Amino acid sequence: MQNETITTSKGKTLKLVWHDEFDGSELDESKWGYDTGYIRNHEHQYYTKNRKKNLRIEDSKLIIEAHREDYDYGKGIAKCTSAEITTLGKAAWKYGRFEIKAKVPMGKGTWPAIWMMGTDINNVGWPRCGEIDIMEYVGYQPGVFHFTLHGTKNGKYTRTGGKNFTTTIPEERLAVFAIEWDETGIRYFIDNTLVADFVRGKEIDMEPYPFDKEMYLLLNLAIGGDWGGQQGIDEGIFPARYEIDYVRVYQ
């Protein structure tokens, strides 16, 4: 059962304003939409839509699963499939605590993520829209989790973080990845342990500052790509299974 209120690390009480416990039999498309196709970073997977092999609800968990297969997507044959969902056009938030309980897949080539981007992306583009990576994991670095903020300064791309936190716990069981985001900056947590603290005007040195506006949430499992595939793709990872137990937003 989700908590209706939480107290942040700074002692502020926030209320639950949006959540998905994945208790139904199907993805709630009033909350989530799909991104489809080959999208970014020269990744190996083709993102499918409404395909249970790649995305489904099992035992009150969202399962995103990547498969090595020949998949006819109409313009060719993809050699790998997976899924990505987003709240763009359905829900977005400015500030709050975001909690996602998840279990990452292991093995070289896996690249699961929990992240956010500015809703103005179609107007100003990336990275000016801003990007908050709540969690990224590349399977060739076992037990290392990455927390990064992306934006611009003087018209050029810049980033903050990439901070690593090493633990074996999230590979063995579900763990809670969270951020507390307010006007002062963004703080990162794994199982309520503070693992990164990025302060506006210090660690976050971006102009225009992109983290004072609404942003939407994305969940995806990429395979390979510019970062995830730097040490190749181990054929033994398939099917690669990414589990999300819940997503909760407090403001």
Buried (B, 14 or more C-beta within 10 A) or exposed (E): EEEEEBEBEEEEEBEBEBBBBBEEEEBEEEBBBBBBBBEEBEBBBBBBBEBBBBBBBEEEBBBBBBBBBEBEBEEEEBBBBBBBBBBBEBBBBBBBBBBBBBBBBBBBBBBBBBBBBBBBBEEBEBBBBBBBBBBBBBBBBEBBBBBBBBBBEEEEEBBBBEBEBEBEEBBEEBBBBBBBBBEBBBBBBBBEEEBBBBEBEEBBEBEEBBBBBEBBBBBBBBBBBEBBBEEEBBEEBBBBBBBBBBBBBBB
